[in-house]
Amino acid sequence: MDNYMTLPICDILDHRDCPECSSSEEHLEHTMYDVQRSFEQAEELAQQKSRLIDGWEEASAKLCERFPDAASGIMAFAAPYLQWLRDNNMREVSLAEQQRDEIIIEIRRMEEQSMEKKGKQ
């Protein structure tokens, strides 16, 4: 995941720090694309993590079948840990989604301000 999920919004939207952009408008446009792409990558990563957790859950169930005498111990250890992993994964996705939305709202606000300035000139 790119820095979009960790940097302050004002740093993300400052075109002076971007060697690829010559104007604020150009920077906002490419930042919008980059932020959305970064979020999509975060979602893909979360889906991969979820599949891994599913695999571990299946492996735990197979261990319980293979060693029925130890099943309660296996599940006592595995179940809370797997649930913690699932919860943490969901929190990460939720946080990334919230940050993406905040950045997009700020980009749109800045675009509107830019259009208003151009309209007044």
Backbone hydrogen bonds, N-H to C=O, Kabsch-Sander energy under -0.5 kcal/mol:
donor,donor_aa,acceptor,acceptor_aa,energy
5,M,2,D,-1.0
6,T,3,N,-2.1
7,L,3,N,-2.7
11,D,8,P,-0.7
12,I,8,P,-1.7
13,L,9,I,-2.3
14,D,10,C,-0.5
15,H,13,L,-0.9
17,D,14,D,-1.3
18,C,15,H,-1.4
21,C,18,C,-1.0
27,H,23,S,-2.0
28,L,24,S,-2.6
29,E,25,E,-2.2
30,H,26,E,-2.3
31,T,27,H,-2.6
32,M,28,L,-2.3
33,Y,29,E,-1.7
34,D,30,H,-2.5
35,V,31,T,-3.0
36,Q,32,M,-2.1
37,R,33,Y,-2.6
38,S,34,D,-2.6
39,F,35,V,-2.3
40,E,36,Q,-2.3
41,Q,37,R,-2.2
42,A,38,S,-2.0
43,E,39,F,-2.5
44,E,40,E,-2.3
45,L,41,Q,-2.4
46,A,42,A,-2.2
47,Q,43,E,-2.2
48,Q,44,E,-2.3
49,K,45,L,-2.5
50,S,46,A,-2.4
51,R,47,Q,-2.2
52,L,48,Q,-2.1
53,I,49,K,-2.6
54,D,50,S,-2.5
55,G,51,R,-2.2
56,W,52,L,-2.4
57,E,53,I,-2.4
58,E,54,D,-2.4
59,A,55,G,-2.5
60,S,56,W,-2.4
61,A,57,E,-2.1
62,K,58,E,-2.3
63,L,59,A,-2.3
64,C,60,S,-2.1
65,E,61,A,-2.0
66,R,62,K,-2.5
67,F,63,L,-2.6
70,A,67,F,-1.4
71,A,68,P,-0.9
74,I,70,A,-2.7
75,M,71,A,-2.7
76,A,72,S,-2.2
77,F,73,G,-1.6
78,A,74,I,-3.2
79,A,75,M,-2.0
81,Y,77,F,-1.0
82,L,78,A,-3.0
83,Q,79,A,-2.3
84,W,80,P,-2.3
85,L,81,Y,-2.3
86,R,82,L,-2.3
87,D,83,Q,-2.9
88,N,84,W,-2.7
89,N,85,L,-2.3
90,M,86,R,-2.3
91,R,87,D,-2.3
92,E,88,N,-2.3
93,V,89,N,-1.9
94,S,90,M,-2.6
95,L,91,R,-2.7
96,A,92,E,-2.5
97,E,93,V,-2.6
98,Q,94,S,-2.4
99,Q,95,L,-2.7
100,R,96,A,-2.6
101,D,97,E,-2.5
102,E,98,Q,-2.3
103,I,99,Q,-2.3
104,I,100,R,-2.6
105,I,101,D,-2.5
106,E,102,E,-2.1
107,I,103,I,-2.6
108,R,104,I,-2.6
109,R,105,I,-2.2
110,M,106,E,-2.4
111,E,107,I,-2.5
112,E,108,R,-2.4
113,Q,109,R,-2.2
114,S,110,M,-2.2
115,M,111,E,-2.3
116,E,112,E,-2.4
117,K,113,Q,-2.2
118,K,114,S,-2.2
119,G,115,M,-2.3
120,K,116,E,-1.6
121,Q,117,K,-1.0
